[in-house]
Amino acid sequence: MQRYLDRFEALLGPTPVKAITLDVLGRERTIHLKLEGHNLTGSIKARTAYGLVRGLVEDGKVKRGVELLESTSGNLGVALASMTQSLGIGFTAVVDPLSTQESRDRMKKLGARVVMVDTADATGAYLLSRIEKVQELLAADDRYVWVNQYESPRNPEIHRRLTGPEILDQTQTVPDAVFIAVSTGGTFAGVSRCFRERGLGTRMVAVDVNGSVAYGGTPGRRHLSGIGASRRSSFLEPSLVDHYSYVSAGEAAYYCRKILRETGTHLGASSGAVVAACVRFLEEHPGVTDPLCVCADGGEKYQDTVYNDGWLAAIGETPLPAGASGTVGTGNAR
């Protein structure tokens, strides 16, 4: 297993950083996009899955006959399914209706068992219901080993060790603001900790969706997969967060479409949200000159959601530019 894990790590990144130009209040602004859709298994979750599974192997929890178990909105499940197939062990993914059909199909093709949870939790979303199902499965069968992306320190650690340094190696100047979507908060916490440890003055902006309580906020129904949470993050320590930005599904859709139309770059839903937050931040902080957005995946699997007018209408949203809705919060701003 160790040799396979070493080979898997060698295949992670470096993902490209692409500079695009957007009009912000009549001024052409350059935004750098780190395109994790080019990563192994198609998203930044390949890094997370690797860190989590490697940790379980080092702890002696991965052996023949066990079956890994995780709650997932899609991308992590695909990455875990790929890893477990190669390791020759089982994997069960607990998903909900917000996960894309494409992600569910990929997991199944990679040999995963997919369990659908279709009852919303008290917030109107599904995360807490997924975790409840995980607990039920753990109690019913001792073969299961819960990966637990929500609590495992290996989640942020892999991004502190790999993702953060990779960003710094790829940028000619240190970004003065970095924007990352949050759900578990692992990617954000790891990258932020990397920048903090190096004494950099980069403003770290956590991007969330309306209705999420990952860092606080008012719980409500969410419609985007891969961003937001029905429970507080275990990793988003206040010292790591300079600003916190909430974005609507309409704003995410607007920037997904705008960037595809103007630059040919096909972004996923959470990436559109990150760009929306970045544009709003640039409006309010014109002195920022080198912003970077971590874009978790590509847009191919979101044709039925943020790229679909009918879907937006069904959830009561329209594609709106940044500033039409959403708010920006400030953490421990320096």
Backbone as numpy.savetxt, mean C-alpha at the origin, in Angstrom:
# Nx Ny Nz CAx CAy CAz Cx Cy Cz
15.08 -23.67 1.89 14.25 -22.46 1.89 15.11 -21.20 1.89
16.24 -21.27 2.62 17.10 -20.10 2.73 17.61 -19.65 1.37
18.01 -20.62 0.53 18.52 -20.26 -0.79 17.44 -19.63 -1.65
16.21 -20.16 -1.54 15.12 -19.56 -2.30 14.87 -18.13 -1.84
14.87 -17.91 -0.53 14.63 -16.57 -0.01 15.71 -15.60 -0.47
16.94 -16.04 -0.50 18.02 -15.18 -0.98 17.82 -14.82 -2.44
17.39 -15.80 -3.24 17.14 -15.52 -4.66 15.96 -14.57 -4.82
14.93 -14.73 -3.99 13.76 -13.86 -4.06 14.15 -12.42 -3.74
14.97 -12.23 -2.70 15.38 -10.87 -2.35 16.15 -10.23 -3.49
16.98 -11.00 -4.19 17.77 -10.45 -5.29 16.90 -9.96 -6.43
15.66 -10.45 -6.50 14.74 -10.06 -7.57 13.89 -8.84 -7.21
13.95 -8.40 -5.97 13.15 -7.26 -5.52 13.82 -5.95 -5.95
13.10 -5.15 -6.78 13.65 -3.88 -7.21 14.95 -4.07 -7.98
15.65 -2.97 -8.30 15.15 -1.61 -8.06 14.04 -1.25 -9.05
12.94 -0.73 -8.53 11.85 -0.28 -9.39 12.15 1.13 -9.89
11.65 1.48 -11.09 12.01 2.78 -11.67 11.40 3.96 -10.93
12.09 5.07 -11.01 11.57 6.36 -10.55 11.36 7.22 -11.80
10.14 7.65 -12.02 9.78 8.41 -13.22 9.38 9.82 -12.83
9.94 10.80 -13.50 9.58 12.20 -13.26 8.43 12.59 -14.19
7.37 13.14 -13.61 6.27 13.67 -14.41 6.09 15.15 -14.05
5.41 15.87 -14.91 5.15 17.28 -14.67 3.66 17.52 -14.64
3.19 18.18 -13.58 1.78 18.53 -13.45 1.65 20.02 -13.19
0.56 20.58 -13.66 0.25 21.98 -13.39 -0.33 22.09 -11.99
0.32 22.88 -11.15 -0.17 23.11 -9.79 -0.31 24.61 -9.61
-1.56 25.08 -9.56 -1.86 26.51 -9.43 -1.15 27.34 -10.50
-1.17 26.82 -11.73 -0.59 27.55 -12.85 0.91 27.44 -12.98
1.53 26.62 -12.17 2.99 26.46 -12.20 3.33 25.00 -12.49
4.23 24.78 -13.43 4.64 23.42 -13.77 5.51 22.86 -12.63
5.06 21.74 -12.06 5.79 21.13 -10.95 6.21 19.70 -11.31
7.42 19.35 -10.97 7.92 18.00 -11.21 7.67 17.12 -9.98
7.07 15.97 -10.23 6.81 14.99 -9.18 7.46 13.68 -9.60
8.20 13.07 -8.70 8.83 11.80 -8.99 7.95 10.65 -8.49
7.72 9.69 -9.36 6.89 8.54 -9.02 7.78 7.30 -8.93
7.78 6.65 -7.78 8.49 5.37 -7.66 7.48 4.27 -7.99
7.68 3.61 -9.11 6.66 2.75 -9.71 6.84 1.30 -9.27
6.21 0.96 -8.15 6.33 -0.38 -7.59 5.52 -1.41 -8.36
4.71 -0.97 -9.31 4.03 -1.93 -10.18 5.01 -2.74 -11.01
6.25 -2.25 -11.14 7.29 -2.96 -11.87 8.00 -3.99 -11.00
7.61 -4.10 -9.75 8.28 -5.04 -8.86 7.80 -6.46 -9.11
8.53 -7.40 -8.55 8.14 -8.79 -8.59 6.72 -8.94 -8.05
5.88 -9.72 -8.72 4.46 -9.96 -8.44 3.60 -8.72 -8.64
4.18 -7.61 -9.13 3.37 -6.48 -9.57 3.06 -5.41 -8.55
3.68 -5.45 -7.38 3.38 -4.41 -6.39 4.46 -4.34 -5.33
4.39 -3.30 -4.52 5.31 -3.13 -3.40 5.16 -4.24 -2.37
4.02 -4.95 -2.40 3.79 -6.00 -1.42 4.70 -7.21 -1.62
5.40 -7.27 -2.76 6.41 -8.32 -2.90 7.49 -8.15 -1.84
7.84 -6.89 -1.55 8.84 -6.61 -0.52 8.29 -7.01 0.86
7.04 -6.60 1.11 6.43 -6.91 2.41 6.32 -8.41 2.62
5.83 -9.12 1.59 5.68 -10.57 1.71 7.01 -11.24 2.00
8.04 -10.79 1.30 9.37 -11.36 1.52 9.81 -11.16 2.97
9.67 -9.95 3.48 10.08 -9.68 4.85 9.31 -10.51 5.86
8.01 -10.63 5.65 7.17 -11.38 6.58 7.50 -12.88 6.56
7.63 -13.43 5.35 7.89 -14.87 5.25 9.30 -15.20 5.74
10.26 -14.36 5.39 11.62 -14.61 5.86 11.65 -14.62 7.40
10.90 -13.70 8.01 10.83 -13.68 9.46 10.25 -14.95 10.04
9.20 -15.48 9.40 8.60 -16.72 9.88 9.56 -17.89 9.72
10.31 -17.89 8.62 11.31 -18.95 8.43 12.38 -18.87 9.51
12.88 -17.68 9.77 13.92 -17.50 10.78 13.42 -17.88 12.17
12.12 -17.72 12.40 11.54 -18.09 13.70 11.19 -19.57 13.78
11.43 -20.32 12.70 11.15 -21.74 12.70 9.68 -22.10 12.53
8.88 -21.17 12.05 7.44 -21.42 11.94 7.02 -21.95 10.58
7.92 -21.90 9.59 7.59 -22.37 8.24 8.25 -23.73 8.03
7.43 -24.75 7.87 7.93 -26.10 7.65 6.91 -26.86 6.82
7.30 -27.98 6.30 6.39 -28.79 5.50 5.15 -29.14 6.33
4.00 -29.03 5.69 2.74 -29.37 6.35 1.99 -28.19 6.92
2.66 -27.02 7.09 1.95 -25.86 7.59 1.28 -25.14 6.42
0.34 -24.31 6.75 -0.32 -23.48 5.74 -0.35 -22.05 6.26
0.25 -21.15 5.50 0.22 -19.75 5.90 -1.18 -19.19 5.67
-1.53 -18.22 6.50 -2.87 -17.63 6.49 -2.74 -16.13 6.63
-3.45 -15.39 5.78 -3.41 -13.93 5.90 -4.68 -13.29 5.37
-5.04 -12.19 6.00 -6.08 -11.29 5.53 -5.43 -10.33 4.54
-6.05 -10.12 3.38 -5.43 -9.29 2.36 -6.46 -8.61 1.48
-6.12 -7.41 1.01 -6.97 -6.72 0.05 -6.59 -7.09 -1.37
-5.52 -7.87 -1.54 -5.18 -8.35 -2.89 -3.70 -8.49 -3.15
-2.96 -7.39 -3.17 -1.57 -7.43 -3.59 -0.69 -8.30 -2.70
-0.86 -8.19 -1.38 -0.05 -9.02 -0.49 -0.39 -10.49 -0.69
-1.66 -10.78 -0.92 -2.07 -12.15 -1.15 -1.41 -12.75 -2.38
-1.32 -11.96 -3.46 -0.65 -12.44 -4.67 0.82 -12.72 -4.39
1.47 -11.80 -3.68 2.89 -11.98 -3.36 3.11 -13.20 -2.47
2.26 -13.39 -1.47 2.39 -14.54 -0.59 2.11 -15.84 -1.33
1.12 -15.81 -2.24 0.81 -17.01 -3.02 2.00 -17.41 -3.89
2.68 -16.43 -4.46 3.86 -16.72 -5.27 4.97 -17.34 -4.43
5.20 -16.78 -3.25 6.27 -17.28 -2.39 5.95 -18.69 -1.87
4.74 -18.90 -1.41 4.41 -20.20 -0.83 4.39 -21.29 -1.89
3.99 -20.95 -3.11 4.05 -21.94 -4.19 5.48 -22.40 -4.40
6.41 -21.46 -4.41 7.82 -21.81 -4.63 8.41 -22.55 -3.43
7.93 -22.25 -2.23 8.42 -22.92 -1.03 7.78 -24.28 -0.81
6.72 -24.59 -1.58 6.05 -25.87 -1.45 5.19 -26.00 -0.22
4.63 -24.88 0.24 3.71 -24.92 1.38 2.39 -24.28 0.98
1.35 -24.51 1.78 0.03 -23.99 1.46 -0.16 -22.54 1.88
-1.18 -21.92 1.29 -1.52 -20.54 1.65 -3.02 -20.33 1.48
-3.64 -19.75 2.50 -5.04 -19.36 2.44 -5.14 -17.85 2.59
-5.82 -17.21 1.65 -6.01 -15.76 1.67 -7.45 -15.45 2.02
-7.64 -14.60 3.02 -8.98 -14.13 3.39 -9.17 -12.76 2.77
-10.13 -12.65 1.85 -10.33 -11.43 1.08 -11.75 -10.91 1.28
-12.04 -9.77 0.66 -13.39 -9.19 0.74 -13.79 -8.66 -0.63
-15.02 -8.16 -0.79 -15.48 -7.73 -2.12 -14.71 -6.56 -2.72
-13.95 -5.80 -1.91 -13.16 -4.70 -2.46 -11.92 -5.19 -3.20
-11.50 -6.40 -2.94 -10.36 -6.96 -3.68 -10.77 -7.15 -5.14
-9.84 -6.99 -6.04 -10.18 -7.10 -7.46 -10.28 -8.56 -7.87
-11.12 -8.81 -8.87 -11.24 -10.18 -9.40 -9.92 -10.65 -9.96
-9.17 -9.74 -10.55 -7.86 -10.10 -11.12 -6.93 -10.62 -10.03
-6.91 -9.97 -8.87 -6.05 -10.42 -7.77 -6.49 -11.78 -7.25
-7.79 -11.96 -7.09 -8.29 -13.25 -6.60 -7.96 -14.38 -7.58
-8.12 -14.10 -8.87 -7.80 -15.12 -9.88 -6.32 -15.47 -9.86
-5.47 -14.46 -9.71 -4.02 -14.73 -9.68 -3.65 -15.58 -8.48
-4.24 -15.29 -7.32 -3.95 -16.09 -6.14 -4.32 -17.55 -6.36
-5.48 -17.77 -6.94 -5.94 -19.14 -7.18 -5.02 -19.86 -8.16
-4.59 -19.16 -9.21 -3.69 -19.77 -10.20 -2.35 -20.14 -9.58
-1.97 -19.41 -8.54 -0.71 -19.70 -7.85 -0.88 -20.75 -6.75
-2.08 -21.33 -6.67 -2.31 -22.43 -5.75 -2.90 -22.06 -4.41
-3.25 -20.80 -4.22 -3.80 -20.38 -2.94 -5.27 -20.74 -2.82
-5.70 -20.97 -1.60 -7.13 -21.09 -1.30 -7.62 -19.69 -0.96
-8.72 -19.25 -1.55 -9.25 -17.91 -1.33 -10.58 -18.00 -0.60
-10.66 -17.36 0.56 -11.88 -17.34 1.37 -12.45 -15.93 1.33
-13.68 -15.80 0.88 -14.33 -14.50 0.74 -15.14 -14.17 2.00
-14.94 -12.98 2.53 -15.74 -12.45 3.64 -16.60 -11.33 3.06
-17.91 -11.48 3.13 -18.78 -10.48 2.49 -19.67 -9.73 3.48
-19.39 -9.88 4.77 -20.13 -9.14 5.79 -19.29 -7.98 6.28
-19.79 -6.77 6.14 -19.03 -5.58 6.54 -18.90 -5.53 8.07
-17.83 -4.90 8.52 -17.65 -4.72 9.96 -18.41 -3.48 10.43
-18.23 -3.11 11.68 -19.01 -2.01 12.27 -18.72 -0.67 11.60
-17.58 -0.54 10.93 -17.24 0.72 10.27 -17.81 0.80 8.87
-18.40 -0.30 8.39 -18.91 -0.33 7.03 -17.90 -0.88 6.04
-16.69 -1.22 6.52 -15.66 -1.82 5.68 -15.53 -3.30 6.05
-14.43 -3.93 5.67 -14.33 -5.38 5.82 -13.12 -5.86 6.62
-12.20 -4.98 6.93 -10.95 -5.43 7.53 -11.18 -6.20 8.83
-11.99 -5.67 9.72 -12.20 -6.34 11.00 -12.90 -7.68 10.81
-13.78 -7.76 9.81 -14.44 -9.03 9.50 -13.44 -10.04 8.96
-12.49 -9.58 8.15 -11.45 -10.48 7.64 -10.61 -11.04 8.78
-10.23 -10.17 9.69 -9.40 -10.62 10.81 -10.18 -11.59 11.70
-11.46 -11.34 11.87 -12.29 -12.27 12.64 -12.31 -13.65 11.98
-12.40 -13.68 10.65 -12.37 -14.95 9.93 -11.02 -15.64 10.09
-9.95 -14.88 10.07 -8.62 -15.44 10.31 -8.58 -16.13 11.67
-9.12 -15.46 12.69 -9.12 -16.05 14.03 -9.94 -17.34 14.08
-11.05 -17.36 13.36 -11.87 -18.57 13.30 -11.09 -19.73 12.67
-10.40 -19.45 11.58 -9.64 -20.49 10.90 -8.49 -20.98 11.76
-7.81 -20.08 12.46 -6.72 -20.48 13.35 -7.22 -21.41 14.45
-8.38 -21.10 14.99 -8.94 -21.91 16.07 -9.38 -23.28 15.58
-9.76 -23.36 14.30 -10.31 -24.60 13.76 -9.25 -25.57 13.25
-8.04 -25.08 12.95 -7.04 -25.94 12.32 -5.64 -25.49 12.74
-4.92 -26.34 13.46 -3.61 -25.94 13.96 -2.50 -26.00 12.90
-2.85 -26.35 11.67 -1.86 -26.28 10.59 -1.58 -24.84 10.19
-2.54 -23.96 10.48 -2.39 -22.57 10.01 -1.35 -21.80 10.83
-0.59 -20.98 10.11 0.32 -20.01 10.72 -0.06 -18.64 10.17
-0.46 -17.74 11.07 -0.88 -16.41 10.64 0.33 -15.54 10.33
0.37 -15.02 9.12 1.46 -14.14 8.72 1.43 -12.84 9.52
0.26 -12.27 9.69 0.00 -11.09 10.53 0.80 -9.85 10.13
0.48 -9.34 8.96 1.09 -8.10 8.48 0.79 -6.91 9.38
-0.24 -7.00 10.21 -0.70 -5.88 11.03 0.16 -5.67 12.27
0.84 -6.72 12.73 1.61 -6.63 13.97 3.08 -7.01 13.82
3.42 -7.75 12.80 4.79 -8.24 12.68 5.77 -7.10 12.44
6.82 -7.00 13.26 7.83 -5.95 13.05 8.59 -6.13 11.75
8.50 -7.33 11.15 9.18 -7.56 9.87 8.55 -6.74 8.74
7.31 -6.31 8.91 6.64 -5.48 7.89 7.39 -4.15 7.70
7.44 -3.28 8.71 8.19 -2.04 8.50 9.68 -2.25 8.32
10.23 -3.29 8.93 11.68 -3.49 8.88 12.18 -3.71 7.46
11.44 -4.46 6.64 11.91 -4.71 5.29 11.94 -3.43 4.47
11.05 -2.50 4.76 11.04 -1.23 4.03 12.11 -0.27 4.58
12.42 -0.41 5.86 13.55 0.36 6.40 14.86 -0.12 5.79
14.96 -1.42 5.59 16.21 -2.01 5.11 16.36 -1.95 3.59
15.24 -2.09 2.85 15.33 -2.16 1.39 14.74 -0.95 0.67
13.49 -0.62 0.95 12.79 0.39 0.16 13.36 1.78 0.38
13.55 2.17 1.64 14.08 3.50 1.92 15.43 3.74 1.28
16.43 2.86 1.53 17.74 3.06 0.90 17.68 3.06 -0.63
16.80 2.25 -1.19 16.68 2.22 -2.65 16.23 3.58 -3.19
15.27 4.20 -2.52 14.81 5.53 -2.93 15.97 6.51 -2.90
16.74 6.50 -1.84 17.86 7.45 -1.70 18.96 7.18 -2.72
19.17 5.93 -3.07 20.17 5.59 -4.08 19.76 6.06 -5.48
18.45 6.17 -5.70 17.95 6.48 -7.04 17.73 7.97 -7.29
17.71 8.78 -6.27 17.40 10.19 -6.43 18.67 11.03 -6.37
18.81 11.95 -7.33 20.01 12.80 -7.38 20.08 13.73 -6.18
18.93 14.22 -5.76 18.85 15.02 -4.54 17.88 14.34 -3.59
18.10 14.51 -2.31 17.20 13.90 -1.32 15.82 14.52 -1.45
14.76 13.71 -1.60 13.42 14.27 -1.68 13.12 15.13 -0.46
12.48 16.29 -0.68 12.13 17.12 0.47 10.74 16.80 1.00
10.00 15.93 0.29 8.72 15.41 0.78 8.48 14.05 0.13
8.06 13.09 0.92 7.76 11.75 0.42 6.33 11.41 0.82
5.56 10.87 -0.14 4.15 10.57 0.05 3.94 9.07 -0.11
3.34 8.44 0.92 3.15 6.99 0.91 1.76 6.67 1.45
1.03 5.81 0.76 -0.28 5.38 1.22 -0.15 4.50 2.45
-1.13 4.57 3.33 -1.11 3.75 4.54 -2.31 2.82 4.60
-2.07 1.66 5.13 -3.11 0.69 5.47 -2.66 0.05 6.78
-1.75 -0.94 6.71 -1.11 -1.36 7.96 -0.15 -0.28 8.45
0.37 0.53 7.53 1.35 1.56 7.88 2.78 1.06 7.84
2.98 -0.21 7.46 4.31 -0.79 7.49 5.28 -0.14 6.51
4.84 0.06 5.27 5.72 0.68 4.28 6.11 2.08 4.72
5.12 2.87 5.11 5.40 4.24 5.53 6.36 4.26 6.72
6.08 3.46 7.73 6.90 3.48 8.94 8.33 3.08 8.64
8.52 2.07 7.79 9.86 1.62 7.48 10.66 2.65 6.71
10.04 3.25 5.68 10.74 4.26 4.89 11.02 5.49 5.75
10.04 5.90 6.54 10.24 7.07 7.39 11.36 6.84 8.39
11.40 5.66 8.98 12.46 5.37 9.95 13.83 5.40 9.27
13.93 4.90 8.05 15.19 4.96 7.30 15.64 6.41 7.12
14.72 7.28 6.72 15.06 8.69 6.50 15.43 9.36 7.83
14.71 9.04 8.89 14.99 9.62 10.20 16.38 9.21 10.70
16.71 7.93 10.54 17.99 7.43 11.03 19.17 8.10 10.33
18.93 8.56 9.11 19.99 9.24 8.37 20.00 10.75 8.59
19.11 11.22 9.46 19.08 12.63 9.81 18.62 13.54 8.69
17.78 13.03 7.80 17.32 13.82 6.66 16.13 14.70 7.05
16.01 15.83 6.40 14.93 16.76 6.71 13.68 16.55 5.88
13.57 15.43 5.22 12.42 15.13 4.36 11.13 15.11 5.17
10.11 15.77 4.63 8.80 15.72 5.27 8.07 14.45 4.82
7.69 13.64 5.78 7.05 12.36 5.50 5.54 12.52 5.61
4.85 12.30 4.49 3.41 12.52 4.42 2.70 11.18 4.24
1.90 10.82 5.23 1.10 9.60 5.17 -0.23 9.92 4.48
-0.60 9.09 3.51 -1.79 9.35 2.71 -2.83 8.27 2.99
-4.04 8.71 3.30 -5.12 7.82 3.68 -6.38 8.19 2.91
-7.43 7.40 3.08 -8.71 7.70 2.44 -9.74 8.06 3.49
-10.72 8.84 3.08 -11.81 9.19 3.97 -12.47 7.92 4.50
-12.75 7.90 5.80 -13.37 6.73 6.43 -12.40 5.79 7.11
-11.09 6.01 6.89 -10.08 5.15 7.51 -9.72 5.65 8.90
-9.34 4.71 9.77 -8.90 5.08 11.12 -7.47 4.60 11.37
-6.69 4.43 10.31 -5.33 3.92 10.46 -4.50 4.77 11.42
-4.75 6.08 11.42 -3.99 6.98 12.29 -4.90 7.79 13.19
-6.17 7.52 13.12 -7.18 8.32 13.82 -8.35 8.51 12.87
-8.94 9.67 12.89 -10.01 9.96 11.94 -11.34 9.35 12.34
-12.34 9.61 11.50 -13.71 9.13 11.74 -13.98 7.91 10.89
-14.37 6.79 11.51 -14.61 5.58 10.71 -15.79 5.75 9.77
-15.68 5.15 8.61 -16.75 5.21 7.63 -16.49 4.22 6.53
-17.44 4.11 5.63 -17.30 3.15 4.55 -16.21 3.61 3.58
-15.37 2.65 3.15 -14.32 2.93 2.19 -14.55 2.10 0.94
-14.07 2.61 -0.19 -14.34 1.94 -1.46 -13.08 1.54 -2.21
-11.92 2.03 -1.79 -10.68 1.72 -2.48 -9.95 0.58 -1.77
-9.37 -0.31 -2.53 -8.57 -1.38 -1.94 -7.12 -0.93 -1.86
-6.39 -1.50 -0.89 -4.97 -1.23 -0.77 -4.60 0.04 -0.02
-5.58 0.72 0.52 -5.32 1.95 1.28 -6.42 2.09 2.32
-6.03 2.56 3.51 -7.01 2.74 4.58 -7.18 1.49 5.42
-7.78 1.66 6.61 -7.96 0.55 7.53 -9.10 0.84 8.49
-9.70 -0.24 9.01 -10.76 -0.13 10.01 -10.21 -0.19 11.43
-8.90 -0.25 11.57 -8.25 -0.30 12.88 -7.00 0.57 12.83
-6.58 1.03 13.98 -5.39 1.87 14.04 -4.14 1.05 13.68
-3.23 1.69 13.00 -1.97 1.04 12.66 -1.13 0.83 13.91
-0.43 -0.30 13.94 0.50 -0.58 15.02 1.86 0.06 14.77
2.06 0.61 13.58 3.38 1.07 13.18 3.51 2.58 13.04
2.41 3.30 12.94 2.46 4.74 12.66 2.70 5.54 13.93
3.92 5.50 14.41 4.27 6.30 15.59 4.27 7.78 15.21
3.76 8.65 16.08 3.70 10.08 15.76 5.03 10.67 15.33
6.13 10.17 15.88 7.44 10.72 15.54 7.84 10.46 14.10
7.15 9.52 13.44 7.47 9.18 12.06 6.63 9.95 11.05
5.58 10.62 11.51 4.61 11.26 10.61 4.70 12.77 10.74
5.05 13.44 9.64 5.07 14.90 9.65 3.71 15.48 9.26
3.08 14.85 8.28 1.76 15.31 7.82 0.91 14.10 7.49
-0.40 14.28 7.62 -1.34 13.19 7.33 -2.41 13.75 6.42
-2.64 13.11 5.29 -3.56 13.63 4.28 -4.67 12.62 3.98
-5.92 13.07 4.03 -7.05 12.24 3.65 -7.50 12.60 2.24
-7.79 11.58 1.45 -8.14 11.76 0.04 -9.43 11.00 -0.23
-10.24 11.51 -1.13 -11.48 10.82 -1.51 -11.23 9.89 -2.69
-12.17 8.96 -2.91 -12.08 8.07 -4.07 -12.13 8.87 -5.37
-12.90 9.96 -5.37 -12.99 10.79 -6.56 -11.67 11.45 -6.90
-10.96 11.94 -5.90 -9.65 12.54 -6.12 -8.66 11.50 -6.66
-8.67 10.31 -6.07 -7.78 9.25 -6.53 -8.06 8.93 -8.00
-9.34 8.80 -8.34 -9.71 8.49 -9.72 -9.28 9.60 -10.67
-9.44 10.85 -10.26 -9.07 11.98 -11.11 -7.60 11.91 -11.49
-6.73 11.67 -10.52 -5.30 11.67 -10.82 -4.85 10.39 -11.51
-5.49 9.26 -11.23 -5.19 8.06 -12.01 -5.43 8.32 -13.49
-6.56 8.94 -13.80 -6.92 9.18 -15.20 -6.07 10.27 -15.83
-5.83 11.33 -15.07 -5.05 12.45 -15.58 -3.63 12.01 -15.93
-3.01 11.23 -15.05 -1.63 10.80 -15.29 -1.56 9.81 -16.44
-2.54 8.92 -16.55 -2.57 8.01 -17.70 -2.72 8.79 -19.00
-3.61 9.75 -19.00 -3.88 10.55 -20.21 -2.68 11.41 -20.60
-2.03 12.02 -19.63 -0.98 13.00 -19.94 0.43 12.41 -20.00
0.64 11.29 -19.32 2.01 10.73 -19.28 2.09 9.28 -19.73
0.94 8.61 -19.89 0.95 7.21 -20.27 1.28 6.26 -19.13
1.35 6.78 -17.91 1.66 5.95 -16.74 0.36 5.48 -16.10
0.22 4.17 -15.96 -1.03 3.57 -15.50 -0.92 3.25 -14.01
-1.50 4.09 -13.17 -1.38 3.95 -11.72 -2.57 3.23 -11.11
-2.31 2.53 -10.00 -3.37 1.92 -9.23 -4.07 2.93 -8.35
-5.14 2.49 -7.69 -6.01 3.40 -6.94 -5.27 4.13 -5.82
-4.50 3.40 -5.02 -3.81 4.07 -3.91 -2.75 5.04 -4.43
-2.18 4.75 -5.59 -1.19 5.64 -6.18 -1.83 6.94 -6.63
-3.04 6.85 -7.18 -3.77 8.07 -7.53 -4.04 8.91 -6.30
-4.36 8.25 -5.19 -4.59 8.98 -3.94 -3.32 9.67 -3.47
-2.18 9.00 -3.60 -0.91 9.57 -3.18 -0.57 10.81 -4.00
-0.79 10.74 -5.31 -0.52 11.90 -6.17 -1.47 13.05 -5.82
-2.73 12.75 -5.55 -3.68 13.79 -5.16 -3.20 14.51 -3.90
-2.73 13.74 -2.92 -2.22 14.35 -1.69 -0.99 15.18 -1.97
-0.14 14.71 -2.87 1.07 15.45 -3.21 0.73 16.78 -3.86
-0.21 16.79 -4.81 -0.60 18.03 -5.48 -1.15 19.03 -4.47
-2.00 18.57 -3.57 -2.57 19.46 -2.57 -1.48 20.02 -1.66
-0.52 19.17 -1.31 0.59 19.59 -0.46 1.43 20.65 -1.18
1.67 20.47 -2.46 2.44 21.45 -3.22 1.71 22.78 -3.32
0.40 22.73 -3.39 -0.38 23.98 -3.40 -0.15 24.75 -2.10
-0.07 24.03 -1.00 0.03 24.67 0.31 1.48 24.90 0.75
2.43 24.23 0.08 3.85 24.36 0.43 4.64 24.58 -0.86
4.55 25.76 -1.45 5.20 26.01 -2.74 6.72 25.91 -2.70
7.32 25.92 -1.52 8.76 25.80 -1.42 9.28 24.39 -1.61
8.39 23.40 -1.60 8.81 22.01 -1.83 9.17 21.85 -3.30
10.37 21.36 -3.58 10.84 21.29 -4.96 11.11 19.87 -5.47
11.28 18.91 -4.55 11.64 17.55 -4.97 10.75 16.51 -4.29
9.44 16.52 -4.58 8.55 15.54 -3.96 8.65 14.18 -4.65
8.46 13.13 -3.87 8.44 11.77 -4.42 7.23 11.03 -3.89
6.52 10.36 -4.79 5.35 9.55 -4.44 5.69 8.08 -4.62
5.49 7.28 -3.58 5.65 5.84 -3.70 4.33 5.28 -4.22
4.36 4.74 -5.44 3.16 4.23 -6.10 3.14 2.71 -5.99
2.20 2.20 -5.21 2.24 0.80 -4.77 2.07 -0.20 -5.89
1.25 0.12 -6.90 1.05 -0.83 -7.99 0.55 -0.12 -9.24
0.38 -0.88 -10.31 -0.10 -0.33 -11.56 -1.61 -0.35 -11.65
-2.15 0.21 -12.72 -3.59 0.42 -12.81 -4.38 -0.64 -13.54
-3.72 -1.66 -14.07 -4.41 -2.63 -14.92 -5.58 -3.30 -14.23
-5.43 -3.59 -12.94 -6.48 -4.33 -12.23 -7.62 -3.44 -11.73
-7.53 -2.13 -12.02 -8.54 -1.19 -11.50 -9.45 -0.63 -12.58
-9.52 -1.32 -13.71 -10.36 -0.82 -14.81 -11.83 -0.77 -14.43
-12.25 -1.63 -13.51 -13.66 -1.67 -13.11 -13.96 -0.75 -11.93
-12.94 -0.04 -11.43 -13.17 0.83 -10.27 -12.80 2.27 -10.61
-11.61 2.72 -10.27 -11.29 4.15 -10.42 -11.27 4.61 -11.87
-11.14 3.69 -12.81 -11.17 4.08 -14.23 -12.56 3.90 -14.84
-13.54 3.60 -14.02 -14.89 3.29 -14.50 -15.89 4.31 -13.97
-16.52 5.08 -14.88 -17.48 6.11 -14.47 -18.68 5.52 -13.75
-19.14 4.35 -14.21 -20.29 3.73 -13.58 -20.02 3.35 -12.13
-18.82 2.84 -11.87 -18.46 2.49 -10.49 -18.43 3.72 -9.61
-17.83 4.80 -10.11 -17.77 6.02 -9.32 -19.17 6.55 -9.02
-20.04 6.53 -10.02 -21.40 7.01 -9.82 -22.13 6.15 -8.78
-21.87 4.86 -8.80 -22.54 3.95 -7.87 -22.16 4.22 -6.42
-20.95 4.74 -6.20 -20.52 5.04 -4.82 -20.69 6.53 -4.50
-21.33 7.25 -5.41 -21.62 8.67 -5.16 -20.43 9.59 -5.32
-19.47 9.22 -6.18 -18.27 10.02 -6.40 -18.16 10.43 -7.86
-17.44 11.51 -8.09 -17.05 11.91 -9.43 -15.57 12.23 -9.42
-14.88 12.10 -10.58 -13.44 12.40 -10.60 -13.20 13.88 -10.34
-12.62 14.19 -9.18 -12.41 15.58 -8.79 -10.93 15.83 -8.52
-10.45 17.02 -8.87 -9.05 17.34 -8.58 -8.81 17.53 -7.09
-7.55 17.49 -6.70 -7.18 17.71 -5.30 -7.71 19.04 -4.81
-8.18 19.02 -3.58 -8.71 20.25 -2.99 -10.22 20.34 -3.06
-10.83 19.52 -3.93 -12.29 19.53 -4.01 -12.90 18.84 -2.81
-12.15 17.92 -2.22 -12.58 17.26 -0.99 -11.34 16.73 -0.29
-11.49 16.30 0.95 -10.34 15.79 1.69 -9.68 16.88 2.53
-8.88 16.48 3.47 -8.20 17.43 4.34 -6.76 17.03 4.53
-5.94 17.95 4.94 -4.55 17.66 5.28 -4.36 17.88 6.77
-3.79 16.92 7.43 -3.49 17.07 8.86 -1.99 17.16 9.06
-1.58 17.67 10.18 -0.16 17.81 10.49 0.19 16.98 11.69
1.22 16.15 11.55 1.73 15.40 12.66 2.76 16.22 13.40
3.90 15.63 13.69 4.97 16.36 14.36 5.79 17.12 13.33
5.21 18.16 12.75 5.89 18.90 11.69 7.10 19.60 12.26
8.21 19.55 11.48 9.44 20.17 11.97 9.64 21.49 11.24
